[in-house]
Amino acid sequence: MKYSLEMGFKDKIKGNSNLKKFVHWLLVPKNQARPRRWVSWFVNPFYHKKGKGSSIRKRTRMDVLPWNPFELGNQSTIEDFSTINNGVGGVFIGNQVRIGLGNTLIGPVTIKDDVRLAQNVVLSGLNHNYEDISQPIHAQGVTTKMITVGEATWIGANTVVVAGVTIGRHCVIAGGSVVTKDIPDYSVAVGNPARVVKQYNGHSGVWEKVKNNKPALV
């Protein structure tokens, strides 16, 4: 019953443009991404999920709003100087995850258990529309595609992962990579665009070099 009432209220807001603008103004200052302090203090703690033993460092910028989900699993940490933004898509972070110093996560993003992100990693699930040359790009809205990072993966410093990419489980993404295509499970990928250079062979039990060295595809 509570869920149906909540969905009905959200649908009412979305269906009324003036009401939608007013509610948006109540939650976020004009031309800003960060929510008003009262939203951070009195709304988000009750709406979003933070697991047992998890920590969000005090210098983290939480551009988190109630109209999309934010979940942080058990025993996970978001380090200082990171930015988490769920304005256009939910952000889901699993258990025993470490989001490193200075990371930027813009939803929709799903990070599964036991993932490690080093410093200054960017995962952005949005792209800006640009096709209408009569308008500035910032006025044309965005499109979104989910980024997914599989269990036990390590992403090196200064890596960028673009919208729509899925990185498999137990992968290593070398520092400075730009990941534009899906990366299969048990792979090592490097470069711009990121290419798979090694994969684990389940038959031989050995990590083997990838000979063709082409951009990674699932």
LINLINFEN-V124328 format. One record per backbone hydrogen bond with DSSP energy under -0.5 kcal/mol. NH is the residue of the N-H (numbers start at 1). CO is the residue of the C=O. Records with the same first field share a line. If there is no record, write none. Layout:
NH = CO  CO
This chain:
5 = 1
6 = 2
7 = 3
8 = 4
9 = 5
10 = 6
11 = 7
12 = 8
13 = 9
14 = 10
15 = 11
16 = 13
17 = 15
20 = 16
21 = 17
22 = 18
23 = 19
24 = 20
25 = 21
26 = 22
27 = 23
28 = 24
29 = 34
32 = 29
36 = 27
39 = 36
40 = 36
41 = 37
42 = 38
43 = 39
44 = 39
46 = 43
47 = 43
48 = 44
49 = 70
50 = 48
51 = 72
54 = 51
55 = 76
57 = 55  78
60 = 57
61 = 82
62 = 60
63 = 61  84
64 = 62
68 = 65
71 = 91
72 = 49
73 = 93  94
75 = 52
76 = 73
77 = 97
78 = 55
79 = 77  99
81 = 59
82 = 79
83 = 103
84 = 61
85 = 105
86 = 63
91 = 69
92 = 109
93 = 71  91
94 = 111
96 = 74
97 = 94
98 = 115
99 = 77  97
100 = 98  117
102 = 80
103 = 100
104 = 121
105 = 83
106 = 104  123
107 = 85  105
108 = 90
109 = 90
110 = 147
111 = 92
112 = 110  149
114 = 95
115 = 112
116 = 153
117 = 98
118 = 116  155
120 = 101
121 = 118
122 = 159
123 = 104
124 = 161
125 = 106  123
127 = 143
129 = 141
133 = 131
135 = 132
139 = 136
140 = 137
143 = 127
145 = 125
147 = 108
148 = 165
149 = 110
150 = 148  167
152 = 113
153 = 150
154 = 171
155 = 116
156 = 154  173
158 = 119
159 = 156
160 = 177
161 = 122
162 = 179
164 = 145
165 = 162
167 = 148
168 = 183
170 = 151
171 = 168
172 = 187
173 = 154
174 = 172  189
176 = 157
177 = 174
178 = 191
179 = 160  177
180 = 178
183 = 166
186 = 169
188 = 198
189 = 172
190 = 195
193 = 178
194 = 178
195 = 190
196 = 214
197 = 188
198 = 188
199 = 208
200 = 186
201 = 206
202 = 200
205 = 201
206 = 201
208 = 199  206
210 = 197
211 = 209
216 = 194
